[in-house]
């Protein structure tokens, strides 16, 4: 049985291909990231949520490269967050994660 994450709203991952069961995009999709930001903000709680996402994808997609998982779980979500902030992200480590 697939694990449901209330923080993702209706945009839940489907396995084994790790796509969104609602919109069909690679998961985490923009609406799922938006739901994470709405629930956790843009600080440490979001970081912890993204690490949980990374851990789940790494376990479910063992053949995928680290760089692909890093982009899907950190790069895309943080770019999504940065686009919606009034001020740029101030932490240097965010740019290192998305590089």
ABEGO torsion letter per residue (X at the ends): XBBBBAAAEABBBBOAAGBBAAAGBBOBBAAAAAAAAAAAEABAAAAAAAAAAAAAAAAABAABBAAAAAAAAAAAAAAAAAAABABBBABAAAAAAAX
